C-alpha cells in the first residue's frame, strides 16, 4: 500500500516483508526505467481507521493529523509510532476501529 501523510511531503510504501521492496524496485526500474531508493522508517504499523460516523472520523483526523495519512483510495490510515501509541489511541477512541487490513473489492 502507498500512504500520503496529511502533514509533510514524504510518501510511505507499506509492505509485509522486506523482499517486497526489492520486487517493487525491480518492477519500477523495468517498467518505467526509473531508479528507486527506499529508506527505512521508524513507524511501527499502519491501521485503517474505520467508523460509520463521518463526523467522528473527521474529529480523529483533525486531532491526530500528525500521524494520519490517506491510502491510494483516499481512506484514512493511522501511522502508529509504536505499540504503546496504537494501544493509547485505541483506548482514547473506543468508537473507532483500527483495522490491520483493508477489504478490497474487485
KEFIDO-216758 format. One record per atom (N, C-alpha, C, O, CB): x, y, z; residue in one letter. Coordinates in steps of 0.1 Angstrom, whole numbers, plus 5000, padded with zeros to 4 digits. Glycine has a CB too. Example, Ala and Ser with C-alpha at 12.3 -4.5 7.8 and 13.67 -1.06 7.14 Angstrom:
2
513249435078a/512349555078a/513249675078a/514249675085a/511349555090a/512849785071s/513749895071s/512950005079s/513450115080s/514149945057s/
END
This chain:
106
500849885000x/500050005000x/500950125000x/502050125005x/499150005012x/500350234995x/501050364994x/500250465003x/499050465002x/501250414980x/501050535012x/500350625021x/500950765019x/502150785019x/500550575035x/500050865019x/500451005018x/500051075031x/498851095033x/499751085005x/501051105040x/500651175052x/499951305050x/500151375040x/501951195060x/499051335059x/498351465058x/499251585061x/499051695056x/497151465068x/500351565068x/501351665071x/502651615065x/503051495066x/501551695086x/503451705058x/504751665053x/504651625038x/503551615032x/505251555061x/505751605032x/505851585018x/506251435015x/506151405003x/506851675012x/506651365024x/507051225022x/505851135019x/504751155024x/507851165034x/506151035011x/505150925009x/505750795015x/506950785016x/504850904994x/504850705020x/505350585025x/504750465017x/503650465013x/504850575040x/505650365016x/505250235010x/505150135021x/506150115027x/506150194998x/504050075023x/503849975033x/503949835026x/503249805017x/502549985040x/504749745032x/504849605027x/504849515039x/504949545050x/506149595019x/504649385035x/504549275046x/505949235049x/506249205061x/503749155041x/506849235040x/508249185043x/509249265034x/508849315024x/508449035041x/510549265038x/511549345031x/511749295016x/512149385008x/512849335038x/511449175013x/511649124999x/510749204990x/511049224978x/511348974998x/509549244995x/508649324986x/509249454981x/508849504970x/507349344994x/510149514989x/510749634984x/511649604972x/511649684962x/511649694995x/512349494972x/513149454960x/512249434948x/512649474937x/513949334964x/511149364950x/510249334939x/509749464933x/509749484921x/509149244944x/509349554942x/508749684938x/509849764930x/509549824920x/508249764950x/511049774936x/512049844929x/512449784915x/512649864906x/513349844938x/512449654914x/512749594901x/511649624891x/511949654879x/512849444903x/510349624896x/509249644886x/509249794882x/509049814870x/507949614893x/509549884891x/509550024887x/510750054877x/510650124867x/509750114899x/511849994880x/513050004871x/512749944857x/513150004847x/514349944877x/512149834857x/511849764844x/510749834836x/510949854824x/511449624847x/509749874843x/508549934836x/508750084833x/508250124822x/507349914844x/509350154841x/509450304839x/510850354838x/511150474835x/508850364851x/511850264839x/513250294837x/513650414847x/514350504843x/513550334823x/513150404859x/513450504869x/514250434881x/513950324885x/512150564875x/515250504886x/515950454898x/515050464910x/514350564911x/517350524900x/515150374919x/514350374931x/515250354943x/516150274943x/513250264930x/514950434953x/515650424966x/514650424977x/513850514978x/516750534967x/514750324986x/513850314997x/514650345010x/515750295011x/513150174998x/514050415019x/514650435032x/513750375043x/512550385042x/514950585035x/514350325053x/513650265065x/513050385073x/513550495073x/514550185074x/511950355079x/511250455088x/511050395102x/511150265103x/509850495082x/510850475111x/510650425125x/509250395128x/508850375140x/511250525135x/508350395118x/506950365121x/506750225125x/507450135120x/506050395108x/505850195134x/505550065139x/504549985130x/504849875126x/505050075153x/503450055127x/502449985118x/501550085113x/501450205117x/501649885127x/500750045103x/499750125097x/498350055100x/498349935100x/499850145081x/497350135103x/496050085106x/495050175099x/495050295101x/495750075122x/494050105092x/492950175086x/491950215097x/491550135105x/492250095075x/491650345097x/490750395107x/489250395101x/489050445091x/491050545112x/488450315108x/487050295103x/485950325113x/486150305125x/486950155098x/484950385108x/483750415116x/482650455106x/482950525096x/483950525127x/481350425109x/480350485100x/480050625103x/479350695095x/479050405102x/480550685114x/480350815118x/481450915112x/482550925117x/480450835134x/481050975101x/481951065094x/482451185102x/483651225101x/481351115081x/481651235111x/482051345119x/483151305129x/484051375132x/480851405127x/482951185135x/483951125144x/485251105136x/486351135142x/483450995150x/485251055124x/486451025116x/487151155114x/488351165114x/486050955103x/486351265111x/486951395108x/487651455121x/488751505120x/485951495103x/486951435132x/487551485145x/488851415148x/489851475152x/486551455157x/488851285146x/490051205148x/491251255139x/492351285143x/489851055146x/490851265126x/491851305116x/492451445119x/493651475118x/491251305102x/491551535124x/491951675127x/492851675140x/493951745140x/490751765129x/492451595150x/493251595162x/494551525161x/495551565167x/492451525173x/494551415153x/495751335152x/496451355138x/497151265133x/495451185153x/496351475132x/496851505119x/498351475117x/498751455106x/496551645115x/499051475127x/500551455126x/500851305124x/501951265120x/501251495138x/499851215126x/500151075125x/499150995116x/498950875117x/500151005139x/498451075108x/497451015098x/497851035084x/498551135081x/496051055101x/497450945075x/497750955061x/496450905053x/495550855059x/498950875057x/496550925040x/495550875032x/496150765023x/497250775019x/494850985022x/495450655021x/495950545012x/495650584998x/495150694995x/495350415016x/495950494989x/495850524974x/494350544970x/494050594959x/496450414966x/493450504979x/491950524976x/491350634984x/490150664984x/491250394979x/492250714992x/491750825000x/491250785013x/490650865020x/490750894992x/491350655017x/490950615031x/491950655041x/493150655039x/490650465031x/491450685053x/492250735064x/493050615070x/492550515073x/491450805075x/494350645073x/495250545079x/496050615090x/496550725089x/496150485068x/496050535101x/496950575113x/498350525110x/498450405107x/496350535126x/499350605112x/500750565111x/501250565125x/501750665130x/501650655102x/501150445132x/501550435146x/503050435148x/503750365141x/500850315153x/503550505158x/504950515161x/505450385168x/506650345166x/505250635169x/504650325176x/505050205184x/503750145190x/502650195188x/505950245196x/503850035196x/502749955202x/501950045212x/500750035212x/503149825208x/502750115220x/502050195231x/501250305224x/500050325228x/503150265240x/501750365214x/500950465207x/499650415201x/498550475203x/501850525195x/499750295195x/498550235189x/497550195201x/496350225199x/498850105182x/498050135211x/497150105223x/496550225229x/495350225233x/497950025233x/497350335230x/496850455236x/495650515228x/494650555233x/497950565237x/495850525215x/494850575206x/493550485206x/492450535205x/495350595192x/493750355206x/492650265207x/491850285219x/490650285219x/493150115206x/492550315230x/491850345243x/491150475243x/490050495248x/492850335255x/491850575237x/491250715236x/490050725227x/489250815228x/492350815233x/490050645217x/489050655206x/488250515205x/488350445195x/489650695192x/487450485215x/486850345215x/485850325204x/485450215201x/486250325229x/485250435199x/484250415188x/484850405174x/484150395164x/483350535189x/486150395173x/486850375161x/487450235160x/487850185170x/487950485159x/487550185148x/488150055146x/489450085139x/489550165129x/487249965137x/490550025144x/491850045138x/492249905132x/492749815138x/492950085149x/491949895119x/492049765112x/493449735106x/493949825100x/490949755101x/493949615108x/495249585103x/495249565088x/496249575082x/495749455110x/494049525083x/493949505068x/492749585063x/491849625071x/493849355065x/492649595050x/491549665044x/490949575034x/491649515026x/492049805038x/489649565034x/488949485025x/489049555011x/488949675009x/487449475028x/489349465001x/489549514987x/488349464979x/488049344980x/490849464981x/487749544971x/486649504962x/487249504948x/488049584944x/485449594963x/486749404941x/487249384927x/486049424917x/486249414905x/487749244924x/
END
